[in-house]
Amino acid sequence: MAKTLSKPTSIFFMLFTIFFFSTYVIADEAPVFSKNLPPSSLGLEQQKLSHLHFYFQEIVRGPKPTAVRVAQANTTNTSPTGFGAVVVIDDPLTLLPENTSKVVGQAQGTYTFASQSESALLMAMNFAFTEGEYNGSTLSLLGRNTVSSSVREMPIVGGSGVFRFARGYALAKTYTFDNKTGDTVVEYNVYVLHH
């Protein structure tokens, strides 16, 4: 013969069951700070490696400069490296080295003269593309640029649009530098992994 539970025990058991399942349901509906997702949930496919080649056109003087010094330290003008100067840029990116060449985007951001012992910049900029399959997409560069080196390597730390989840590196090489005006053309080869 089956034993029946006493009234207090069955009430306790019923309350415990209600509490247990309500806690489980409430916990399941609670906001979540983070969770793992499969890449396919965002439509991410296999990674691609893209090579972009363009020229960075920096105009320092004249009626429409693309690089403007916006801040400096008290000692910047006496520093042999320009240490402490901060420059904001909106430089055209062109297909060929001539400034009349087709514009494929803009380099927008800042660079800071960040070394007291050599000409070295901290570059923080976006390459905002306006042409072809990359129109509306950006790549973000953040790194050290030792301008006196023949070739400088800087990391690509992210991107948007076609370049979402991007990572890679940029190789910069000075193509021309005008000692009188400070105008510069820099050749960029950018290698980037993206989805």
ZATOR-491878 format. One record per residue (C-alpha): x, y, z; residue in one letter. Coordinates in pm, whole numbers, plus 50000, padded with zeros to 5 digits. Last residue first. Example, Ala and Ser with C-alpha at 12.3 -4.5 7.8 and 13.67 -1.06 7.14 Angstrom:
2
     X     Y     Z rest
 51367 49894 50714    S
 51230 49550 50780    A
END
This chain:
195
     X     Y     Z rest
 53452 53822 45621    H
 53777 54013 45675    H
 54154 53968 45668    L
 54343 54282 45564    V
 54658 54365 45374    Y
 54713 54736 45312    V
 54977 54874 45076    N
 55002 55249 45122    Y
 55209 55500 44923    E
 55259 55830 45102    V
 55242 56171 44932    V
 55356 56461 45146    T
 55314 56837 45160    D
 55556 56993 45410    G
 55551 57315 45208    T
 55920 57387 45149    K
 56065 57038 45214    N
 55816 56874 44975    D
 55795 56501 45051    F
 55731 56238 44785    T
 55655 55864 44781    Y
 55690 55800 45154    T
 55626 55430 45216    K
 55348 55294 45435    A
 55280 54923 45488    L
 54943 54855 45648    A
 54850 54556 45860    Y
 54569 54314 45926    G
 54242 54278 46109    R
 53883 54316 45998    A
 53578 54210 46202    F
 53352 54423 45974    R
 53548 54518 45663    F
 53257 54507 45417    V
 53082 54760 45641    G
 53308 54856 45930    S
 53670 54809 46029    G
 53915 54687 46285    G
 54269 54700 46424    V
 54478 54750 46111    I
 54831 54746 46246    P
 55117 54968 46128    M
 55429 54880 45929    E
 55662 55156 45812    R
 55882 55138 45502    V
 56180 55369 45435    S
 56208 55465 45800    S
 56223 55842 45868    S
 55848 55857 45939    V
 55855 55614 46229    T
 55480 55549 46233    N
 55348 55382 46546    R
 54999 55235 46545    G
 54624 55251 46515    L
 54458 55197 46179    L
 54082 55157 46136    S
 53940 55035 45804    L
 53616 55178 45669    T
 53329 55080 45441    S
 53090 55316 45261    G
 53223 55228 44914    N
 53436 54911 44947    Y
 53291 54738 44637    E
 53382 55035 44421    G
 53466 55381 44553    E
 53414 55595 44864    T
 53643 55433 45122    F
 53692 55576 45471    A
 54044 55489 45588    F
 54018 55560 45956    N
 54287 55713 46169    M
 54491 55692 46488    A
 54863 55734 46409    M
 55113 55779 46694    L
 55403 55947 46519    L
 55777 55897 46530    A
 56044 56142 46421    S
 56315 56041 46665    E
 56432 56102 47025    S
 56147 56289 47194    Q
 55882 56063 47048    S
 55504 56101 47021    A
 55436 56351 46745    F
 55062 56290 46743    T
 54845 56182 46456    Y
 54476 56230 46414    T
 54181 56101 46217    G
 54047 56080 45864    Q
 54216 55918 45566    A
 53971 55971 45280    Q
 53853 55752 44995    G
 53899 55638 44635    V
 53994 55978 44486    V
 54085 55952 44116    K
 54421 56113 44038    S
 54469 56492 44043    T
 54693 56462 44351    N
 54932 56250 44145    E
 55044 55933 44326    P
 54778 55709 44164    L
 54450 55563 44297    L
 54401 55841 44548    T
 54331 55863 44921    L
 54240 56220 45015    P
 54361 56346 45354    D
 54122 56460 45628    D
 54376 56501 45906    I
 54398 56636 46261    V
 54749 56707 46393    V
 54872 56695 46753    V
 55216 56832 46841    A
 55379 56707 47162    G
 55725 56624 47030    F
 55809 56819 46713    G
 56116 56594 46671    T
 56392 56853 46724    P
 56184 57004 47008    S
 56199 57384 47034    T
 55858 57441 46872    N
 55701 57158 47076    T
 55819 57286 47417    T
 55496 57453 47532    N
 55309 57146 47409    A
 55104 57144 47089    Q
 54746 57138 46971    A
 54533 57165 46656    V
 54794 57123 46382    R
 54601 57095 46054    V
 54633 56833 45780    A
 54413 56854 45468    T
 54506 57215 45395    P
 54271 57420 45172    K
 54409 57767 45092    P
 54774 57665 45106    G
 54985 57469 45349    R
 54987 57116 45495    V
 54850 56909 45208    I
 54866 56532 45270    E
 54778 56297 44984    Q
 54770 55927 45089    F
 54822 55700 44789    Y
 54643 55370 44729    F
 54685 54992 44723    H
 54440 54755 44890    L
 54513 54383 44932    H
 54224 54167 45053    S
 54241 53836 45241    L
 53904 53670 45277    K
 53760 53491 45581    Q
 53498 53217 45545    Q
 53143 53336 45589    E
 52985 53552 45853    L
 52606 53578 45830    G
 52578 53705 46186    L
 52442 53373 46321    S
 52703 53199 46100    S
 52977 53316 46336    P
 52830 53086 46606    P
 52735 53284 46912    L
 52876 53279 47263    N
 52691 53477 47525    K
 52726 53811 47696    S
 52555 54045 47941    F
 52231 53843 47957    V
 51902 53995 48064    P
 51683 53761 48273    A
 51429 53544 48091    E
 51597 53210 48171    D
 51654 53313 48532    A
 51282 53390 48568    I
 51184 53048 48428    V
 51430 52860 48652    Y
 51330 53062 48958    T
 50963 52993 48884    S
 51040 52621 48846    F
 51221 52592 49182    F
 50977 52813 49373    F
 50672 52620 49245    I
 50837 52285 49323    T
 50942 52400 49673    F
 50591 52528 49741    L
 50439 52191 49635    M
 50688 51991 49844    F
 50626 52212 50149    F
 50249 52178 50105    I
 50290 51799 50067    S
 50502 51782 50382    T
 50259 51994 50586    P
 49960 51773 50473    K
 50131 51444 50543    S
 50245 51246 50246    L
 50059 50930 50149    T
 50216 50582 50179    K
 50131 50340 49903    A
 50000 50000 50000    M
END
